[in-house]
Amino acid sequence: MDLDKDKIKQRFAEINEAVASAKELPLSDDNEFWNRKSNIAALKYYLLQAIEAVGGVCVHVAAKKLNKGVSGFGECFELLGEEKILNNGLAQKMKKMSKFRNKLIHRYWEMEDKKILEYARKDITDFGDFMRSIDKIL
């Protein structure tokens, strides 16, 4: 089956918008970031938006290009790594990202806000790496 390029490009736009919005927050300045409680809430929302869109692309690629179903985003990223659509390092980072998403959604009370900010500072570039990898198969 063929990939729906328009659908993927729409998800890419959602990822880019969420990442750009996250980067508008004062991520590099601890004092400024923690001064407004709404910053962490906004960051969580933007990260969830981007992760959901990345996961949606992954599931679409697995179904349409590889003709395989997956039980979750983590399994999907692993599959794309095995199939060399993502390099192994990126596949593992994306799998970790899906676990991060699950904690945000299902165990938010166990997630330290400082770890969320650290994640955004350190790993936000993974979204772009993922899109570039998928772009190669379009």
C-alpha positions in Angstrom: 0.0 0.0 0.0 1.1 3.6 -0.6 1.9 6.1 2.1 -0.5 9.0 2.4 2.1 11.8 1.8 -0.5 14.5 2.6 -1.3 12.9 5.9 2.3 12.6 6.8 3.0 16.2 5.8 0.1 17.3 8.0 1.6 15.5 11.0 4.9 17.1 10.2 3.3 20.5 10.3 1.8 19.6 13.7 5.2 18.5 15.0 6.9 21.7 13.7 4.2 23.9 15.2 4.4 22.1 18.6 8.2 22.2 18.6 8.3 25.9 17.6 5.7 26.7 20.3 7.8 24.9 22.9 10.9 26.8 21.8 9.1 30.1 22.4 9.1 29.2 26.1 12.1 30.4 28.1 13.7 26.9 28.1 17.2 28.1 28.7 16.6 30.3 31.7 15.6 28.4 34.8 14.4 31.5 36.8 12.3 32.8 33.9 10.9 29.4 33.1 9.8 28.5 36.7 8.6 32.0 37.4 5.4 31.2 35.6 3.6 28.0 36.4 1.9 28.0 33.1 5.2 27.4 31.3 5.5 23.8 32.5 1.8 23.1 31.6 2.4 24.6 28.1 5.6 22.6 27.6 3.8 19.3 28.6 1.0 20.1 26.1 3.4 20.9 23.3 5.5 17.8 23.9 2.4 15.6 23.9 1.2 17.1 20.7 4.5 16.5 19.0 4.9 13.0 20.4 1.3 12.0 19.3 2.0 13.3 15.8 5.3 11.4 15.6 3.6 8.3 16.8 0.8 8.7 14.3 3.4 8.9 11.4 5.1 5.8 12.7 1.9 3.8 12.9 1.0 4.9 9.4 4.4 4.0 7.9 4.3 0.6 9.7 0.8 -0.1 8.3 1.1 1.3 4.8 4.8 0.7 3.9 5.6 -2.4 6.0 2.0 -3.9 6.1 2.4 -4.5 9.8 0.3 -3.6 12.8 1.8 -2.5 16.1 0.4 -2.5 19.6 1.9 0.9 20.6 4.3 3.6 19.6 7.3 2.0 21.3 6.9 -1.2 19.3 6.4 0.9 16.2 9.7 2.8 16.6 11.5 -0.5 17.2 10.0 -1.9 14.0 11.1 1.2 11.9 14.6 0.7 13.4 14.6 -3.0 12.5 13.5 -2.1 8.9 16.3 0.6 8.7 13.8 3.4 8.2 15.2 4.9 11.4 18.8 4.3 12.5 19.0 2.3 15.6 20.1 5.2 17.8 17.1 7.3 16.7 14.7 4.3 17.0 15.8 3.8 20.6 15.4 7.6 21.4 11.9 7.6 19.9 11.0 4.5 21.9 12.2 6.3 25.0 10.1 9.3 23.9 7.0 7.0 23.8 7.7 5.9 27.4 8.0 9.6 28.3 4.6 10.2 26.7 3.0 7.4 28.6 4.3 8.8 31.9 3.0 12.2 31.0 -0.4 10.8 30.2 -0.8 8.0 32.7 1.5 8.7 35.6 1.8 12.5 35.6 2.0 12.6 39.4 5.2 10.5 39.2 6.9 12.8 36.6 9.1 15.5 38.0 8.6 18.8 36.2 12.4 19.4 36.2 12.8 16.2 34.2 10.3 17.4 31.6 12.2 20.7 31.2 15.5 18.7 30.9 14.0 16.4 28.3 12.8 19.4 26.3 16.3 21.0 26.5 18.1 17.9 25.5 15.9 15.9 23.2 13.7 18.3 21.3 15.9 17.9 18.2 14.8 14.2 17.9 11.6 15.4 16.3 13.5 16.9 13.4 15.7 13.8 13.1 12.6 11.6 12.9 11.0 13.8 10.2 14.2 13.8 8.1 14.3 10.0 8.3 10.7 9.6 7.2 11.2 12.2 4.4 13.7 9.9 2.8 11.1 7.2 2.2 8.4 9.6 0.8 
